Amino acid sequence: MSVDTPIRRRKLTPLRILLHGFLIAVALIWLFPIAWAVLTSFRSYQYTAANGYVSFGGWTIDNYVTAWDQAEFGKHFLNSVYITVPAVLLTLFLASCVAFVIARFSWKINLLLLGVFTAANLLPQQALLIPLFRLFTEVPLPEFMSDSELLYDSYWGLILINVAFQCGFCVFVLSNYMKALPHDLYEAAMVDGASVWRQYWQITMPLCRPALAALATLEVTWIYNEFFWATVLMRTGDKFPVTSSLNNLRGQFFTDNNLVSAGSVLVAIPTLVIFFMLQRHFVRGLTLGASKG
């Protein structure tokens, strides 16, 4: 005989009402610029210039067509893919290797090793601008890897610089997650004669899938939106990532904010697609360890 258990709801106290009101207000503040940009992107510049932005009307999709053609988004999207995909994969692979060593081997230099990799996130990138620029202009590459035959003005340069600055954060997150994995799994694997590589690839990596998915979502967003190093380490306009193409929408004497808004929405679409595809794993990765004491 089954007995339906009533759903227990928390009482609405003044403190909970205040908390929910605060969270709703913060969410609206964060969403307002995005909603305003989307709304502006569907309005013509002539209408908003005559009636102001605090008005409704002048709806059009011409801004998206013009932005796509004028900024050459198709070509620059491919440039971002050439940079982002290898950089994310290489970052996660190298970070997982270092995290596995830190989490599974009790060496005296483990803490120092973790600190060295994390230090890249603590140092301002602008402080390394001049030495890195001079380094990139002196490191040669074969002609099939770079038109300039240098690390400067090549996709490889941007890939390496992003990997260098993103590895520290990924090592920190993955090492903490790997330390929480049961040691019995590795003891049983060693008894069965599993090598260190097999323990890493066939045991650790499948168990780290939620953490890797969460990190992949963050890394795609950060590397895809990165603009500083592209402007410093690139000189050929056709090689610039998609974030730089927004500059092509600026006029010489005035800027069409409606057109720029449409371009910004187009640039943001790939990161939104990645987030919604990995949303389940991303949320699961963020809540790892939340129920552990």
N, C-alpha and C positions, 0 to 999 in steps of 0.2 A: 504494500500500500504506500503510495507516494504522497508525500506531504509537501505542498508548495510553500517554500520559505519566502516570506515577504522581503522585498528589497529594502534594506535599511538606508535611509537618506540622512545625510548630515543636516543638522538644524542650521538655518540661516541666521547666524549671529551678526551683529553690526560689524564686527571685525572682518568676517568673511565677505560681507557685502562690500565693505571698503576695499578689500583685497581684489575682488573680482572687478570692481569699478576701476581700480588702478591698472590692472592688467589689460582691460578693454581699452582704456585710454592710451596706454603705451602701444598696443597693437595698432590702433587707429593712427597714431603719430607716425609709426614706421610705414604703414601702408599708404598714407596720404601722398607722399612724393611719387610713389610708383603709380598710383591711380591717376594722379594729376598728369604725369608724363604720358600715360596711355591715352588719356582724354585729349591732351593737347596734340598728340600725334595724328589724331583723326580730324583735325580742324585745319582749315586753310589759313595761311598767313594774312591774306587780305582781309578776311573776316575778323580775325582777332586784332589786327592793327586798327580796324575801324571801330570795333565794339569792345575791345579789351578782352583779357583772358577770363575775367569773371563774367562770363556770358555763355549762352548755349546756341549753337548753330554753326553753319559753315562746315558741315561734315563732308569729309572726302578721304579717299585712300591714296590720292596722288602723292602724298608725302612719302609713303613706303616705296612706291615705284621710283620716284625721283631719288630717294636716299640709296636704294639698291644700285641704281645705275651710276649716280654721281660719285658715290664712295667706293664703287667696285667691290662690294661686299663678297661677291662670289670668290674672287681671287684671294682676298685677305682672309676669308674663312678657311680656305685651304692652308694658308700660311700658319694660321693658329692651330690647325690640326697637326701639321708637320712638327710644330713645337710642343704642343700640349700632350699629345698621346705618348710619344717616346719619353718625355720628361716625367710624366706621371708613372708610367710603367717602371722606368729605371729608378725613380725615387722609392717606390714601394718595394721593389726587389732589394735594393741595397739597404734600405732601412730595416727590412725584415731580417736580412742576414745579420746585421749588427745587433738588432734587438734580440735575436735568437742566441747569439754569443753572450750578450750581457745577462739574459734571463736564465740560461741553462748552465753556464760555467762559472764557478766561484773563483774568479781571479782577483788579485789585489788591485788591478788597474780597472776593474769594471766601472767603478764610480767615476774615475778620471775619464774613461772612454766615453761614458754617457755625457759627462760635462763638456767634452770637446765637441761632440756632435750637436749638443744643445746650444753651445755658445754662438753658433751661426745665426740663431734666431734672436740673440740678445744684442748683437752688434748692428748699429745702423748701416744700412746698405750704402748710403751716401758717403760714409767714411772710407769705403773701399773703391770709390768711383775712379780716382786717378790711377792707383796701381793696377787695378783690373783692366782699365782701358789700355794702358801701356803694355800689359801682359798680352792681351788679346791681339794687339797690333804687331806683336813679335813672334807669336806661335804660328808656324806654318802648317798648312794642310794640303793634301793632294788636290789637284785641280778638279777631280771628279767629286770631291766633297765640298768644295767651296770655289765659287767663281773668283773671289779675291785671292785665293790661295793662302788665306790667313784664317785664324779663328774669328777675327773681327769680320763683321758683315756676313755671317753664316748662321744657318739654323743650328748648327752644332754648338756654337757659342751660347746661344740663348738656352738651349737644352741643358748644357752643363751648368750654367749659372743658376738656373732654376732648381736643378737637382741639388746643387751645393747648399742653397739657402733653405730648401724644404726638407732635406733629410733629417735635420735635427729634431724637428717637431714630430715627424713620423717615428723616429727611433724612440723618442720619449714615450709616445702613446703605445706603440707595439710592445716595448720592453715591459711596461707595467701590465699589459694584458697577458703577455706570455708567462709572466711570473705567477699569475693566478691559475694557470693550467695545472692539472694534477700531475705530480711527479711520478705517480704509479705508472702512467702511460709510458714514460721514457724508461723506467726501470724494466718494464715488461718488454719494451722494444730492444733494449740492450741485451736482455736475456735471450731474445730470439735472434740476436746477431745483427740487428739493424745498424747501419753506419750512421755517422753524424748527418750526412746529407739526406739520408732517408728519413731520419727523425725530423729534420727540418721540413722537407718537401712533402712527405706523405702523412705526417702526424700533425705538425705545428701549423702549417699553412691552411689546411682545411678547417681547423678549429678557429683560426684567426679570420675567417671569411667576413664576419660582421664588422670587425674592426677595420679590415682592409677596405670594405665597401664604404664605410663612413669616411675613412681617410681619402679614398679615391674621389668621393664627392667634393670634399673640401679642396683637395689638390687641383682638381679640374677647374674649380671656380677661381682659385688663387692664381694659378699659372695662366689660365685663359685670359683673365682680366689684367695680368701684369703688363705694365706699359713703360715703367721707368727704364729697365735694362734694354728694352727694344729701341728706345730713342737714343740710348748711349752707345750700344754695341752694333747698331745697324746704320747703314747709310743709303742703301738701295731701297727706294720707295716701294718697289714691287715685292719686296720680301717682308714688309712690315706686317705684324699681326692685325687682327680685325679691330682691336681697340684703337689703333692709330688711324684707321680709316675715317673715324668721326671728324678728324681735322679737315678732311676734304669737304665737309658739309658747311664749313665756316666761310662766309663771304668776305670780300676784301674790305667792304665798308660797313656791313651790318651782318648779323647772324640771324637766320630764320630758326627760331626756337622750336617751331612746330616740326621743321625738317630734322633738326637735331634730335628731338624727342622720338621721332619715328626711327631714326638710325639707332638710338640707344635701345629701343625696344627690340629691334632686329638683332643687335649684339647680345642682348640678354637672353634671347630665346634658347640657344644651345645649353646654357647652364641650367635653365629651368627644366629642360627636357631631361638632362642628366640627373637632376635632383629628384624629379618625379619617378624616374625609372628605378633609382636606388633608394627611394624614400623609406621603404620598409627596412632595408638593411642599415640605412643611415640612422634612423631612430633607434633601432636595436643596438647599434654600435655606441650611440650616445648614452644609452641606459645600462650599459654593461657594468656590472658590479654595484648597481644601485641597491640591490637587495642583499648584498653581502656585508656582513659585519666586520 
